[in-house]
């Protein structure tokens, strides 16, 4: 347990010391928050009402999808995990450290966005703070699971970037962060339901803010939790200790099963 806590503390501090991680954990989401507040607020004043949940989801995606997978790939290529295996550290512990450490970063960024959004952009505050925190935690759990799974199955940094962007870029456009979900065509709405950010935004709207939601917000929360649980389980099952070992016990294509809860959402919508 002591070693676990030391590694957790190291991972958290590394998120502040490493320039690339500092950019993805703090500078990028907070800079985008300021920029979008002034630009989108001028074009669409209604955006300022939802800027807090929208920008928190962007911060979660930045940390979980863009920041977390690369260190997993780099450490595997560098042979760091060989020493972990020799010392009997299970893969589940290795994959739980980055989400726990980065969850602290997300909570800090969420607090900054929430505090600044009201005086800067007249943003709406949640009516249910417990639900607001719960959705924040569950949304990060779902996306961190995908981030860990990407780090496990990606063979190099380029593959990591490609897989992360396959989720990040569509989420920015289709998930209701920049424009209401109801404005999408029926076909695009079904595509959007494959994205965790869509369900996170719906859960924020319905549970934390008490606004009318497109579909059941509790259903969205359940999908996020189930998706995160499946993704983390698959990440542990597909984890490789050493990239130099050509033998892989299980096919990386099993990672596609992480999308099962979101596919079910499409079928039931």
Residue frames as qw, qx, qy, qz and C-alpha x, y, z in Angstrom:
[[0.000, 0.884, 0.468, 0.000, 0.00, 0.00, 0.00],
 [0.320, -0.767, 0.105, 0.546, 2.88, 2.38, 0.78],
 [0.370, -0.121, 0.608, 0.692, 4.42, 1.76, -2.64],
 [0.184, 0.632, 0.690, 0.299, 1.01, 2.32, -4.25],
 [0.124, -0.932, -0.268, 0.212, 0.62, 5.70, -2.51],
 [0.380, -0.569, 0.335, 0.648, 4.17, 6.73, -3.42],
 [0.324, 0.159, 0.699, 0.617, 3.53, 5.90, -7.08],
 [0.063, 0.802, 0.584, 0.110, 0.22, 7.78, -6.94],
 [0.234, -0.869, -0.037, 0.434, 1.95, 10.86, -5.50],
 [0.389, -0.310, 0.531, 0.686, 4.65, 10.62, -8.17],
 [0.268, 0.448, 0.721, 0.456, 2.05, 10.35, -10.94],
 [0.035, -0.907, -0.408, 0.094, 0.17, 13.40, -9.64],
 [0.296, -0.764, 0.187, 0.542, 3.35, 15.50, -9.39],
 [0.432, -0.040, 0.650, 0.624, 4.41, 14.35, -12.84],
 [0.225, 0.715, 0.619, 0.236, 1.19, 15.82, -14.23],
 [0.111, -0.970, -0.103, 0.190, 2.39, 19.21, -12.97],
 [0.425, -0.629, 0.432, 0.487, 6.07, 18.89, -13.88],
 [0.492, 0.143, 0.698, 0.501, 5.87, 17.37, -17.35],
 [0.104, 0.320, -0.137, -0.931, 5.29, 20.18, -19.85],
 [0.294, -0.086, -0.730, -0.611, 3.14, 18.15, -22.24],
 [0.312, -0.450, -0.830, 0.109, 0.97, 16.80, -19.41],
 [0.096, -0.454, -0.346, 0.815, 0.70, 20.26, -17.86],
 [0.186, 0.128, -0.397, -0.890, -0.54, 21.54, -21.21],
 [0.404, -0.225, -0.776, -0.429, -3.20, 18.84, -21.56],
 [0.355, -0.424, -0.761, 0.338, -4.22, 18.83, -17.89],
 [0.161, -0.674, -0.370, 0.618, -4.50, 22.57, -17.32],
 [0.072, -0.416, 0.238, 0.875, -3.39, 25.00, -20.02],
 [0.075, -0.118, -0.755, -0.640, -5.36, 23.57, -22.95],
 [0.177, -0.592, -0.783, -0.071, -8.75, 23.07, -21.20],
 [0.192, -0.706, -0.344, 0.589, -8.56, 26.37, -19.28],
 [0.097, -0.315, 0.357, 0.874, -7.35, 28.28, -22.35],
 [0.090, -0.280, -0.789, -0.539, -10.14, 26.79, -24.45],
 [0.183, -0.654, -0.685, 0.261, -12.62, 27.64, -21.69],
 [0.110, -0.615, -0.079, 0.777, -11.64, 31.34, -21.82],
 [0.015, -0.170, 0.578, 0.798, -11.54, 31.45, -25.62],
 [0.122, -0.383, -0.850, -0.341, -14.85, 29.65, -26.14],
 [0.131, -0.643, -0.587, 0.474, -16.52, 31.75, -23.46],
 [0.012, 0.584, -0.057, -0.810, -15.75, 34.98, -25.29],
 [0.093, 0.157, -0.688, -0.703, -16.15, 33.66, -28.86],
 [0.176, -0.349, -0.893, -0.225, -19.18, 31.39, -28.53],
 [0.085, -0.579, -0.584, 0.563, -20.80, 33.69, -25.99],
 [0.098, 0.447, -0.140, -0.878, -20.79, 36.48, -28.57],
 [0.253, 0.052, -0.745, -0.615, -22.19, 34.28, -31.34],
 [0.587, -0.373, -0.652, -0.300, -24.62, 32.25, -29.23],
 [0.232, -0.532, 0.417, -0.700, -25.41, 33.76, -25.80],
 [0.892, -0.266, -0.029, -0.364, -27.21, 30.56, -24.78],
 [0.777, 0.263, -0.503, 0.272, -23.86, 28.78, -24.84],
 [0.047, 0.500, -0.533, 0.681, -22.84, 30.59, -21.65],
 [0.751, -0.353, 0.150, -0.538, -25.61, 28.80, -19.76],
 [0.999, -0.043, 0.008, -0.023, -24.03, 25.42, -20.46],
 [0.410, 0.748, -0.472, 0.220, -20.37, 26.49, -20.51],
 [0.423, -0.578, 0.632, -0.296, -19.55, 24.92, -17.13],
 [0.859, -0.028, 0.502, -0.095, -20.56, 21.30, -17.93],
 [0.772, 0.634, -0.021, 0.036, -19.39, 21.62, -21.55],
 [0.266, 0.793, -0.492, 0.241, -15.90, 22.82, -20.64],
 [0.574, -0.464, 0.634, -0.230, -15.57, 20.31, -17.79],
 [0.918, 0.222, 0.325, -0.044, -16.29, 17.52, -20.28],
 [0.587, 0.756, -0.237, 0.167, -13.66, 18.98, -22.64],
 [0.159, -0.732, 0.609, -0.262, -11.17, 19.02, -19.75],
 [0.804, -0.186, 0.538, -0.172, -12.00, 15.39, -18.94],
 [0.873, 0.469, 0.120, 0.058, -11.45, 14.36, -22.57],
 [0.311, 0.841, -0.395, 0.198, -8.19, 16.31, -22.73],
 [0.361, -0.593, 0.676, -0.247, -6.80, 14.57, -19.65],
 [0.786, -0.061, 0.585, -0.191, -8.24, 11.08, -20.15],
 [0.833, 0.479, 0.273, 0.033, -8.01, 10.69, -23.93],
 [0.496, 0.813, -0.190, 0.238, -5.12, 12.95, -24.94],
 [0.105, -0.783, 0.526, -0.315, -2.90, 12.91, -21.86],
 [0.728, -0.393, 0.507, -0.243, -3.20, 9.50, -20.18],
 [0.967, 0.232, 0.103, -0.013, -2.55, 6.96, -22.99],
 [0.515, 0.750, -0.365, 0.198, 0.89, 8.22, -24.09],
 [0.233, -0.654, 0.658, -0.291, 2.75, 7.53, -20.80],
 [0.873, -0.075, 0.441, -0.195, 1.40, 3.96, -20.83],
 [0.842, 0.530, -0.016, 0.097, 2.81, 3.38, -24.33],
 [0.247, 0.809, -0.451, 0.284, 6.11, 5.12, -23.50],
 [0.494, -0.542, 0.617, -0.285, 6.67, 3.16, -20.29],
 [0.934, 0.101, 0.330, -0.088, 5.90, -0.12, -22.04],
 [0.712, 0.660, -0.151, 0.186, 8.32, 0.65, -24.87],
 [0.050, 0.776, -0.520, 0.354, 11.00, 1.73, -22.38],
 [0.655, 0.035, -0.739, 0.154, 10.65, -1.55, -20.48],
 [0.226, -0.426, 0.443, -0.756, 9.51, 0.09, -17.24],
 [0.815, -0.215, 0.039, -0.537, 6.81, -2.51, -16.66],
 [0.769, 0.193, -0.599, 0.113, 9.30, -5.40, -16.74],
 [0.197, 0.243, -0.671, 0.673, 10.59, -4.36, -13.32],
 [0.566, -0.192, 0.209, -0.774, 7.00, -3.99, -12.09],
 [0.891, 0.022, -0.336, -0.303, 6.25, -7.56, -13.15],
 [0.581, 0.244, -0.676, 0.382, 9.40, -8.87, -11.48],
 [0.020, -0.175, 0.589, -0.789, 8.33, -7.24, -8.22],
 [0.056, -0.357, -0.926, 0.109, 4.87, -8.78, -8.41],
 [0.219, 0.348, 0.210, -0.887, 2.87, -5.61, -9.06],
 [0.447, 0.442, 0.776, 0.045, -0.40, -6.56, -10.81],
 [0.203, 0.298, 0.476, 0.802, -1.52, -4.90, -14.02],
 [0.212, -0.784, -0.551, -0.192, -4.69, -3.65, -12.33],
 [0.446, -0.719, -0.151, 0.511, -2.59, -1.52, -9.95],
 [0.390, -0.124, 0.353, 0.841, -0.55, -0.08, -12.80],
 [0.025, 0.437, 0.589, 0.679, -3.66, 0.91, -14.72],
 [0.316, -0.789, -0.526, 0.015, -5.44, 2.36, -11.69],
 [0.468, -0.441, -0.112, 0.758, -2.70, 4.84, -10.77],
 [0.166, 0.120, 0.329, 0.922, -3.05, 7.24, -13.79],
 [0.257, -0.620, -0.554, -0.492, -6.85, 7.63, -13.40],
 [0.528, -0.687, -0.418, 0.275, -6.59, 8.25, -9.67],
 [0.442, -0.321, 0.016, 0.837, -3.82, 10.81, -10.06],
 [0.069, 0.197, 0.424, 0.881, -5.50, 12.57, -12.96],
 [0.276, -0.691, -0.650, -0.153, -8.85, 12.60, -11.18],
 [0.394, -0.633, -0.257, 0.614, -7.29, 15.11, -8.79],
 [0.204, -0.116, 0.325, 0.916, -6.29, 17.30, -11.74],
 [0.118, -0.463, -0.679, -0.558, -9.83, 17.11, -13.13],
 [0.348, -0.732, -0.553, 0.193, -11.35, 18.13, -9.80],
 [0.331, -0.492, -0.029, 0.805, -9.03, 21.15, -9.65],
 [0.070, 0.052, 0.506, 0.858, -9.79, 22.20, -13.23],
 [0.206, -0.588, -0.730, -0.282, -13.53, 21.67, -12.66],
 [0.338, -0.705, -0.411, 0.468, -13.39, 23.92, -9.61],
 [0.234, -0.326, 0.188, 0.896, -11.54, 26.66, -11.52],
 [0.038, -0.271, -0.657, -0.702, -14.01, 26.53, -14.43],
 [0.283, -0.667, -0.688, -0.049, -17.01, 26.62, -12.08],
 [0.343, -0.644, -0.266, 0.630, -15.64, 29.53, -10.05],
 [0.178, -0.293, 0.292, 0.893, -14.58, 31.67, -13.04],
 [0.080, 0.357, 0.763, 0.532, -17.54, 30.96, -15.33],
 [0.108, -0.778, -0.600, 0.152, -20.05, 32.91, -13.24],
 [0.146, -0.782, -0.039, 0.605, -18.26, 36.30, -13.03],
 [0.204, -0.311, 0.574, 0.730, -16.76, 36.04, -16.53],
 [0.151, -0.068, -0.746, -0.645, -19.66, 34.64, -18.56],
 [0.553, -0.083, 0.227, -0.797, -22.73, 34.73, -16.29],
 [0.404, 0.067, -0.890, -0.200, -22.89, 30.95, -16.41],
 [0.754, -0.399, -0.132, -0.505, -25.67, 28.96, -14.77],
 [0.110, -0.430, 0.826, -0.347, -24.74, 27.08, -11.60],
 [0.390, -0.144, -0.900, -0.132, -25.96, 23.55, -10.83],
 [0.580, -0.475, 0.007, -0.662, -29.05, 23.16, -8.69],
 [0.946, -0.313, 0.038, -0.076, -27.88, 19.78, -7.38],
 [0.053, 0.810, -0.584, 0.034, -24.21, 19.91, -6.38],
 [0.640, -0.273, 0.715, -0.071, -24.07, 16.25, -5.30],
 [0.802, 0.457, 0.385, 0.002, -25.30, 15.15, -8.73],
 [0.353, 0.901, -0.249, -0.020, -22.86, 17.60, -10.34],
 [0.236, -0.654, 0.718, -0.025, -19.92, 15.96, -8.56],
 [0.749, 0.018, 0.657, -0.086, -21.25, 12.46, -9.25],
 [0.733, 0.661, 0.162, -0.024, -21.58, 13.08, -12.99],
 [0.141, 0.873, -0.467, -0.002, -18.09, 14.63, -13.03],
 [0.436, -0.464, 0.769, -0.053, -16.61, 11.51, -11.39],
 [0.768, 0.226, 0.595, -0.067, -18.54, 8.98, -13.48],
 [0.592, 0.801, -0.031, -0.078, -17.80, 10.81, -16.76],
 [0.030, 0.776, -0.630, -0.005, -14.10, 10.77, -15.93],
 [0.628, -0.209, 0.744, -0.091, -14.31, 7.08, -14.99],
 [0.789, 0.488, 0.363, -0.082, -15.83, 6.25, -18.39],
 [0.503, 0.842, -0.193, 0.035, -13.33, 8.27, -20.42],
 [0.238, -0.699, 0.672, -0.056, -10.35, 7.24, -18.29],
 [0.789, -0.005, 0.612, -0.048, -11.26, 3.62, -19.00],
 [0.732, 0.662, 0.151, 0.062, -11.14, 4.34, -22.72],
 [0.134, 0.901, -0.408, 0.068, -7.88, 6.24, -22.28],
 [0.510, -0.483, 0.711, -0.035, -6.27, 3.30, -20.47],
 [0.825, 0.270, 0.497, -0.002, -7.58, 0.90, -23.09],
 [0.544, 0.833, -0.091, 0.046, -6.10, 3.05, -25.88],
 [0.111, -0.803, 0.582, -0.069, -2.75, 3.12, -24.07],
 [0.692, -0.230, 0.682, -0.052, -2.81, -0.67, -23.75],
 [0.788, 0.393, 0.468, 0.074, -3.67, -1.54, -27.36],
 [0.374, 0.913, -0.149, -0.067, -1.74, 1.25, -29.14],
 [0.917, 0.051, 0.011, 0.396, 1.64, 0.14, -30.47],
 [0.492, 0.071, -0.018, 0.867, 3.21, 3.61, -30.67],
 [0.021, -0.429, -0.280, 0.858, 2.55, 7.31, -30.11],
 [0.226, 0.092, -0.464, -0.852, 1.06, 7.83, -33.57],
 [0.364, -0.315, -0.840, -0.249, -1.50, 5.08, -33.02],
 [0.221, -0.452, -0.636, 0.586, -2.33, 6.59, -29.63],
 [0.087, 0.314, -0.016, -0.945, -3.02, 10.01, -31.17],
 [0.308, -0.050, -0.672, -0.672, -5.15, 8.51, -33.95],
 [0.359, -0.391, -0.847, 0.007, -7.32, 6.43, -31.59],
 [0.163, -0.451, -0.481, 0.734, -7.74, 9.30, -29.14],
 [0.140, 0.244, -0.186, -0.941, -8.75, 11.75, -31.86],
 [0.259, -0.225, -0.823, -0.453, -11.35, 9.30, -33.19],
 [0.310, -0.611, -0.701, 0.198, -13.24, 9.98, -29.96],
 [0.249, -0.474, -0.221, 0.815, -12.15, 13.53, -29.12],
 [0.010, 0.090, -0.360, -0.929, -12.91, 15.34, -32.38],
 [0.290, -0.413, -0.714, -0.485, -16.42, 13.93, -33.00],
 [0.364, -0.567, -0.637, 0.373, -17.24, 14.61, -29.35],
 [0.161, -0.318, -0.069, 0.932, -16.44, 18.30, -29.76],
 [0.202, 0.002, -0.456, -0.867, -18.91, 18.56, -32.65],
 [0.489, -0.230, -0.697, -0.471, -21.70, 16.06, -32.01],
 [0.410, -0.245, -0.811, 0.337, -22.09, 15.54, -28.26],
 [0.255, -0.840, -0.446, -0.175, -23.98, 18.74, -27.43],
 [0.551, -0.412, -0.164, 0.707, -20.99, 20.68, -26.10],
 [0.177, -0.133, 0.221, 0.950, -21.02, 23.43, -28.72],
 [0.436, -0.066, -0.295, -0.848, -24.59, 23.17, -29.98],
 [0.676, -0.105, 0.467, -0.561, -27.73, 21.47, -28.64],
 [0.313, -0.066, 0.938, 0.133, -28.10, 17.75, -29.30],
 [0.482, 0.562, 0.608, -0.286, -31.63, 18.35, -30.64],
 [0.313, 0.775, -0.199, -0.512, -30.23, 20.39, -33.54],
 [0.151, -0.345, 0.862, 0.340, -28.54, 17.31, -35.01],
 [0.660, 0.123, -0.471, -0.572, -30.22, 15.22, -37.68],
 [0.906, -0.254, 0.155, -0.301, -31.64, 11.86, -36.52],
 [0.904, 0.277, -0.240, 0.221, -28.75, 10.01, -38.16],
 [0.317, 0.567, -0.446, 0.616, -26.14, 12.21, -36.45],
 [0.576, -0.540, 0.287, -0.543, -27.94, 11.83, -33.12],
 [0.993, -0.106, -0.009, -0.058, -27.47, 8.08, -33.31],
 [0.692, 0.422, -0.324, 0.489, -23.76, 8.56, -34.08],
 [0.087, -0.656, 0.350, -0.663, -23.52, 10.96, -31.14],
 [0.823, -0.438, 0.098, -0.350, -24.94, 8.31, -28.80],
 [0.922, 0.121, -0.245, 0.274, -21.76, 6.28, -29.38],
 [0.351, 0.527, -0.341, 0.695, -19.77, 9.04, -27.64],
 [0.473, -0.403, -0.630, 0.467, -19.35, 9.16, -23.84],
 [0.108, -0.061, -0.118, 0.985, -19.40, 12.97, -23.97],
 [0.379, -0.323, -0.473, -0.727, -23.01, 12.91, -25.22],
 [0.638, -0.474, -0.606, -0.026, -24.15, 10.93, -22.20],
 [0.445, -0.235, -0.390, 0.771, -22.05, 13.07, -19.83],
 [0.068, -0.108, -0.093, -0.987, -23.66, 16.26, -21.16],
 [0.528, -0.395, -0.538, -0.525, -27.14, 14.73, -20.94],
 [0.628, -0.409, -0.593, 0.295, -26.50, 13.62, -17.34],
 [0.262, -0.101, -0.232, 0.931, -25.20, 17.07, -16.38],
 [0.253, -0.243, -0.285, -0.892, -28.28, 18.72, -17.88],
 [0.626, -0.400, -0.526, -0.414, -30.85, 16.43, -16.32],
 [0.728, -0.391, -0.499, 0.261, -29.32, 15.52, -12.95],
 [0.473, -0.199, -0.245, 0.822, -27.14, 18.47, -11.98],
 [0.011, -0.007, -0.101, -0.995, -29.06, 21.36, -13.57],
 [0.317, 0.433, 0.710, -0.457, -32.62, 20.06, -13.62],
 [0.330, 0.427, -0.310, -0.783, -33.06, 21.04, -17.27],
 [0.878, 0.304, 0.176, -0.324, -35.06, 19.11, -19.80],
 [0.296, -0.454, 0.776, 0.323, -32.92, 16.32, -21.21],
 [0.512, 0.309, -0.556, -0.578, -33.23, 14.53, -24.53],
 [0.772, -0.100, -0.614, -0.128, -33.28, 11.10, -22.88],
 [0.751, -0.636, -0.170, -0.048, -33.22, 9.72, -19.35],
 [0.118, 0.819, -0.481, 0.288, -30.17, 11.23, -17.57],
 [0.677, -0.443, 0.556, -0.193, -29.98, 8.35, -15.08],
 [0.925, 0.314, 0.206, 0.050, -29.79, 6.03, -18.09],
 [0.477, 0.794, -0.275, 0.257, -26.84, 8.09, -19.38],
 [0.306, -0.718, 0.560, -0.278, -25.08, 7.80, -16.03],
 [0.871, -0.137, 0.460, -0.106, -25.53, 4.03, -16.05],
 [0.821, 0.552, 0.017, 0.144, -24.15, 3.78, -19.58],
 [0.188, 0.838, -0.424, 0.288, -21.08, 5.81, -18.60],
 [0.543, -0.550, 0.588, -0.237, -20.40, 3.68, -15.53],
 [0.924, 0.106, 0.367, -0.031, -20.89, 0.41, -17.42],
 [0.671, 0.711, -0.119, 0.175, -18.71, 1.62, -20.28],
 [0.037, -0.803, 0.531, -0.269, -15.94, 2.60, -17.89],
 [0.734, -0.345, 0.555, -0.185, -16.11, -0.74, -16.09],
 [0.912, 0.338, 0.224, 0.062, -15.90, -2.72, -19.34],
 [0.472, 0.814, -0.256, 0.222, -13.07, -0.55, -20.68],
 [0.267, -0.720, 0.592, -0.245, -10.96, -0.94, -17.53],
 [0.856, -0.128, 0.489, -0.109, -11.57, -4.70, -17.46],
 [0.830, 0.535, 0.082, 0.136, -10.49, -5.02, -21.09],
 [0.190, 0.868, -0.401, 0.223, -7.43, -2.86, -20.43],
 [0.535, -0.539, 0.629, -0.167, -6.30, -5.23, -17.66],
 [0.895, 0.137, 0.422, -0.033, -6.97, -8.32, -19.82],
 [0.721, 0.654, 0.057, 0.222, -5.10, -6.91, -22.84],
 [0.223, -0.922, 0.311, 0.054, -2.22, -5.36, -20.87],
 [0.869, 0.324, -0.210, 0.310, 1.28, -6.17, -22.13],
 [0.626, -0.702, 0.046, 0.336, 4.30, -5.93, -19.86],
 [0.389, -0.485, 0.478, 0.621, 6.86, -5.58, -22.63],
 [0.587, 0.684, -0.024, -0.433, 6.47, -4.30, -26.20],
 [0.142, 0.584, -0.760, -0.246, 9.50, -6.37, -27.26],
 [0.410, 0.013, 0.903, -0.129, 7.61, -9.57, -26.62],
 [0.266, 0.084, -0.586, -0.761, 5.98, -10.50, -29.96],
 [0.246, -0.318, -0.913, -0.070, 3.48, -12.84, -28.32],
 [0.339, -0.176, 0.160, -0.910, 0.15, -11.32, -27.36],
 [0.172, 0.109, 0.937, -0.282, -2.19, -13.47, -25.33],
 [0.321, 0.642, 0.656, -0.234, -5.42, -11.84, -26.48],
 [0.377, 0.474, 0.439, 0.664, -6.31, -9.96, -29.64],
 [0.095, -0.211, -0.197, 0.953, -6.39, -6.16, -29.29],
 [0.271, -0.238, -0.528, -0.769, -9.57, -6.21, -31.39],
 [0.365, -0.486, -0.776, 0.168, -11.38, -7.32, -28.23],
 [0.139, -0.231, -0.263, 0.926, -11.22, -3.63, -27.26],
 [0.232, -0.232, -0.477, -0.816, -14.20, -3.04, -29.53],
 [0.430, -0.493, -0.756, -0.018, -16.39, -4.55, -26.80],
 [0.217, -0.284, -0.380, 0.853, -15.85, -1.35, -24.79],
 [0.214, -0.010, -0.258, -0.942, -18.43, 0.21, -27.13],
 [0.198, -0.331, -0.913, -0.130, -21.17, -2.27, -26.22],
 [0.045, -0.577, -0.601, 0.551, -23.04, 0.02, -23.74],
 [0.116, 0.482, -0.122, -0.860, -23.02, 2.86, -26.27],
 [0.195, -0.007, -0.800, -0.567, -24.25, 0.59, -29.08],
 [0.124, -0.467, -0.860, 0.161, -27.08, -0.51, -26.80],
 [0.032, 0.560, 0.274, -0.781, -27.91, 3.19, -26.28],
 [0.185, 0.253, -0.500, -0.807, -28.18, 3.63, -30.04],
 [0.217, -0.185, -0.911, -0.299, -30.45, 0.61, -30.38],
 [0.163, -0.546, -0.756, 0.323, -32.74, 1.71, -27.57],
 [0.022, -0.309, -0.059, 0.949, -32.93, 5.40, -28.53]]
